[in-house]
Amino acid sequence: MSKTIETDLKTFVKFWLVPLGIGLVILFVYSALTGLIIVGISIFLALALKPLVRRVNNFFTKHFGTEKKHQTLSAALAYIIVVLVIGGILAVVGPVVVNETSKFIQNFPETFEQTFGGWDGINNFGKTIGIEDLHAEITNALTSLSNNILGILGNNLVSSVSGVADVVMKIVLTLVLTLLFLLEGPALMETFWKSIGSAEEDKKPVAVAKRVVAKMANVISTYVSRQVIVAAIDGCASGLIVFCLSLFTGVSTGIAIPMGMITMLFYLIPMFGQFIGGTLVTLILLFSSLPAGLIFAVIYIIYAQIENNVIAPKIQGNALNLPAVMILVAIVIGMYMFGLLGAIIAVPIAGCIRVLMDEYPNIKAARR
């Protein structure tokens, strides 16, 4: 027995074209994922620079008048300031790290002799744990390790060069897009809001959407600006600790500022950055002086507790209004999805999700 099924065009479109469209969107996102990530990072950085742009613009307005006239110049100047600061930090820190490492390598034989009593002391220690020739065992292990590393480097040399070129290209694209979003982003957003409808009434969909986007942008810019302030304080504190240690240990006074820069940069990584930066500085100090490295580690741990429980909460306040467990979950997810970069942007993204949750009743009412 046959049956005739009648359907209208609307049902046909829903049944066939909607799933097809969703599939094409998923395919597009998968194919262009790297490009979308670069664009997303550029937008994030442009929003993060908004407080600095606002301060520069206020300076121009105060001294030269007409706020609108100087917006483009303020954005470009803020961008240049940040690029120069980051470049300057890398230029200062890089040579210091290389110099301290080479100094450690040069002094290693003498330090080894003084600390362990040379290979005779190592062999005597080996005999106490049942190894007759610990020197030979260590030498064989290091030889095998170096051969494996050289083999891996030789096999991956071509891919490493192409990988470095790819990373450089992505960095350049991100920097260019960030500048363009800073310069043209506000005008593009105004054009977009005007094109989709009027926002005169507070409850209209366009007004609600505009308010939600503004809140999310404010969450990102506020979080980043306050994180930078705390990072600068952390860098000053660690630099001061190293300077004080240099007065009575073998550490050079000249590395105080670079060490402060290292902890400042790594502090920008949420939750784990402070530990990473403090560990790196401790290791570099250990290259010059064992007591200096140990003393720095102890003092920095004490300072970190004061900073995390007093200074950071005071400055950052409740800007994101997020519980600690939600912050940790966001960082873990971001880190495993996009690595270090994901850990950095995870917290403000979680703050944006919180804004959507808070505004959901208004969004629902506007749709009606």
C-alpha positions in Angstrom: 0.0 0.0 0.0 1.6 3.3 -1.1 1.1 6.6 0.6 1.7 10.1 -0.8 3.6 12.5 1.5 2.9 16.2 0.8 5.4 18.8 1.9 5.7 22.5 1.4 8.8 24.5 0.4 9.5 25.7 3.9 9.6 22.2 5.3 11.8 21.1 2.4 14.3 23.9 3.1 14.4 23.1 6.9 14.9 19.4 6.2 17.6 19.6 3.6 19.2 23.1 3.3 19.6 23.9 7.0 21.7 20.8 7.8 23.6 21.4 4.6 24.3 25.0 5.6 25.4 24.0 9.1 27.8 21.4 7.6 29.3 24.0 5.2 29.8 26.4 8.2 31.6 23.7 10.2 33.7 22.9 7.1 34.6 26.6 6.7 35.5 27.0 10.4 37.7 23.9 10.3 39.4 25.0 7.1 40.0 28.6 8.2 40.7 27.8 11.9 44.2 29.3 11.9 43.0 32.4 10.2 40.1 32.8 12.5 42.4 32.4 15.5 44.7 35.1 14.2 41.7 37.5 13.7 40.4 36.6 17.2 43.8 37.3 18.8 44.1 40.6 16.9 40.6 41.7 18.1 41.5 40.7 21.7 44.8 42.7 21.5 43.0 45.7 20.1 40.4 45.6 22.9 43.3 45.1 25.5 44.9 48.3 24.2 41.7 50.4 24.5 42.6 51.8 28.0 46.0 53.0 26.7 44.4 54.5 23.6 41.9 56.3 25.9 44.7 57.7 28.0 46.7 58.9 25.0 43.5 60.4 23.5 42.7 62.2 26.8 46.2 63.7 26.8 45.8 65.0 23.2 42.3 66.3 24.0 43.5 68.1 27.2 46.4 69.8 25.4 45.3 70.1 21.8 41.4 69.9 22.0 38.9 68.1 19.8 38.6 64.4 20.9 37.5 63.0 17.5 40.3 64.6 15.7 43.0 62.7 17.6 41.5 59.2 17.8 43.4 57.7 14.9 46.7 59.3 16.1 46.1 58.1 19.7 45.5 54.5 18.5 48.6 54.5 16.4 50.7 56.0 19.1 49.5 53.5 21.8 50.2 50.6 19.4 53.8 51.9 18.8 54.4 52.4 22.5 53.4 48.8 23.3 55.5 47.4 20.4 58.5 49.4 21.5 58.1 48.4 25.2 57.9 44.7 24.3 60.8 44.9 21.9 62.9 46.8 24.4 62.2 44.1 27.1 63.2 41.3 24.8 66.3 43.2 23.7 67.4 43.7 27.3 66.5 40.2 28.7 67.9 38.1 25.8 71.6 39.1 26.1 71.5 38.9 29.9 70.1 35.3 29.8 72.7 34.3 27.1 75.5 35.9 29.1 74.6 34.3 32.4 74.3 30.9 30.7 77.7 31.2 29.0 79.2 32.3 32.3 77.8 29.3 34.0 79.2 27.0 31.4 82.6 28.6 31.7 82.6 28.3 35.5 81.0 24.9 35.6 84.3 22.8 36.0 85.4 24.9 38.9 81.9 24.9 40.5 81.7 21.2 39.9 85.0 20.6 41.6 84.1 22.7 44.6 80.6 21.4 45.0 81.0 17.6 44.4 84.7 17.1 44.7 85.2 16.4 41.0 84.7 13.0 39.4 86.4 11.3 42.3 83.7 12.6 44.6 81.0 11.4 42.2 82.6 7.9 41.9 82.8 7.7 45.7 79.1 8.6 46.0 78.3 6.0 43.3 80.1 3.3 45.2 77.9 4.0 48.3 74.8 3.4 46.2 76.2 0.3 44.5 77.5 1.8 41.2 81.2 1.0 40.6 81.9 3.6 38.0 79.3 6.4 38.2 81.5 8.7 36.0 81.3 6.2 33.1 77.6 5.8 33.5 77.0 9.5 33.4 79.3 10.0 30.4 77.5 7.2 28.5 74.1 8.7 29.3 75.1 12.2 28.2 76.7 10.9 25.0 73.5 8.9 24.1 71.3 11.9 24.9 73.4 14.3 22.8 73.4 11.8 19.9 69.6 11.5 20.1 69.2 15.3 20.2 71.5 15.8 17.2 69.6 13.2 15.3 66.3 14.8 16.0 67.6 18.2 15.1 69.1 16.9 11.9 65.9 15.2 10.9 63.7 18.2 11.7 66.0 21.0 10.4 64.0 21.7 7.3 60.6 21.5 9.0 62.0 23.7 11.8 63.0 26.4 9.4 59.6 26.3 7.7 57.9 26.3 11.1 59.9 29.4 12.2 58.9 31.2 9.0 55.3 30.2 9.6 55.4 31.6 13.1 57.0 34.8 12.0 54.3 35.3 9.3 51.5 34.7 11.8 53.1 37.2 14.3 53.4 39.8 11.5 49.8 39.2 10.4 48.6 39.5 14.0 50.5 42.8 14.5 49.1 44.3 11.3 45.5 43.2 12.0 45.7 44.6 15.6 46.8 48.0 14.3 44.0 48.0 11.7 41.4 47.0 14.3 42.7 49.8 16.5 42.5 52.4 13.7 39.3 51.3 12.0 37.5 49.1 14.5 35.3 51.8 16.2 34.1 53.2 12.8 33.3 49.7 11.6 31.3 48.9 14.7 29.3 52.1 14.4 28.5 51.3 10.8 27.5 47.8 11.7 25.1 48.9 14.4 23.5 51.4 12.1 23.1 48.9 9.3 21.2 46.3 11.4 18.6 48.7 12.9 17.8 51.5 15.4 19.0 51.3 19.0 17.0 54.3 20.4 14.9 52.2 22.8 16.7 50.4 25.6 14.8 47.2 25.1 15.2 46.9 21.4 17.4 43.9 20.2 20.0 46.2 18.6 20.3 48.2 21.9 20.6 45.0 24.0 23.2 43.5 21.6 25.2 46.8 21.6 25.2 46.9 25.4 26.3 43.3 25.7 29.2 43.7 23.2 30.3 46.9 25.0 30.3 45.1 28.4 32.3 42.2 26.9 34.8 44.6 25.4 35.1 46.4 28.8 35.7 43.1 30.6 38.6 42.3 28.3 40.2 45.8 28.5 39.7 46.1 32.2 41.2 42.6 33.0 44.2 43.2 30.8 45.0 46.7 32.0 44.8 45.6 35.7 46.8 42.5 35.0 49.5 44.6 33.5 49.6 46.9 36.6 50.0 43.9 38.9 52.6 42.4 36.6 54.6 45.7 36.7 54.5 45.7 40.5 55.7 42.0 40.5 58.5 42.9 38.1 59.6 45.9 40.3 59.5 43.7 43.4 61.6 40.8 41.9 64.1 43.3 40.4 64.5 45.0 43.8 65.1 41.6 45.4 67.8 40.8 42.9 69.4 44.2 43.3 69.6 43.7 47.1 71.1 40.2 46.6 73.7 41.7 44.3 75.0 43.8 47.1 76.3 40.9 49.2 76.5 37.9 46.7 78.3 37.2 43.5 75.4 38.3 41.3 75.9 41.2 39.0 73.8 44.4 39.8 73.1 44.8 36.1 70.8 41.8 35.9 68.3 43.2 38.4 66.2 45.0 35.8 66.2 42.1 33.2 65.1 39.7 36.0 62.3 42.0 36.9 61.3 42.2 33.2 61.2 38.4 33.1 58.8 38.0 36.0 56.7 40.9 34.7 56.2 39.2 31.3 55.4 35.8 32.7 53.0 37.2 35.3 50.7 38.1 32.4 50.0 34.3 32.1 47.1 33.7 34.6 47.8 31.6 37.7 50.9 29.7 36.4 52.9 32.6 35.0 54.1 33.9 38.4 55.6 30.4 39.2 57.2 30.1 35.8 58.8 33.6 36.0 60.1 33.1 39.5 61.5 29.7 38.6 63.4 31.1 35.6 64.9 33.9 37.6 65.9 31.5 40.3 67.7 29.2 37.8 69.5 32.2 36.2 70.6 33.3 39.6 71.8 29.8 40.5 74.1 30.0 37.5 75.9 32.9 39.1 75.5 32.2 42.8 73.9 29.2 44.6 73.1 31.2 47.8 71.6 34.1 45.7 69.3 31.7 43.8 68.1 30.0 47.0 67.5 33.3 48.9 65.6 34.8 45.9 63.4 31.7 45.8 62.5 32.0 49.5 61.8 35.7 49.4 59.9 35.6 46.1 57.6 32.8 47.5 56.8 35.0 50.5 56.2 38.0 48.4 54.0 36.0 46.0 51.7 35.1 48.9 51.4 38.8 49.8 50.8 39.8 46.2 48.2 37.1 45.5 46.2 37.7 48.7 46.6 41.5 49.2 48.0 43.4 46.2 46.3 41.7 43.3 42.8 41.5 44.8 43.1 45.2 45.7 44.0 46.3 42.2 41.9 43.8 40.2 39.0 43.8 42.6 35.9 42.1 41.3 36.3 43.3 37.7 35.3 39.9 36.3 33.0 38.7 39.1 34.2 35.1 38.6 34.7 32.4 41.3 38.1 30.9 41.5 36.9 27.5 40.3 35.5 29.0 37.1 38.8 30.8 36.5 40.8 27.6 36.9 38.4 25.6 34.7 38.7 28.3 32.0 42.5 28.3 32.1 42.7 24.5 31.9 40.4 24.3 29.0 42.1 27.2 27.2 45.6 25.8 27.8 44.7 22.3 26.4 42.9 23.8 23.4 45.4 26.5 22.3 48.4 26.1 24.6 50.0 29.1 26.3 48.0 31.6 24.3 44.7 29.9 25.3 45.7 30.2 29.0 46.2 33.9 28.6 42.9 34.7 26.9 40.8 32.1 28.8 40.0 34.3 31.8 38.6 37.3 29.9 36.7 34.9 27.6 35.1 33.4 30.8 34.3 36.9 31.9 32.5 37.5 28.5 30.5 34.3 29.1 29.5 35.6 32.5 28.3 38.8 30.8 26.1 36.8 28.5 24.7 34.9 31.4 23.9 38.1 33.3 22.3 39.7 30.2 20.4 36.5 29.2 17.0 37.8 30.6 17.4 41.0 28.6 18.4 39.1 25.5 15.4 36.8 25.8 13.0 39.8 26.4 14.5 41.6 23.4 13.9 38.6 21.1 10.2 38.6 22.1 
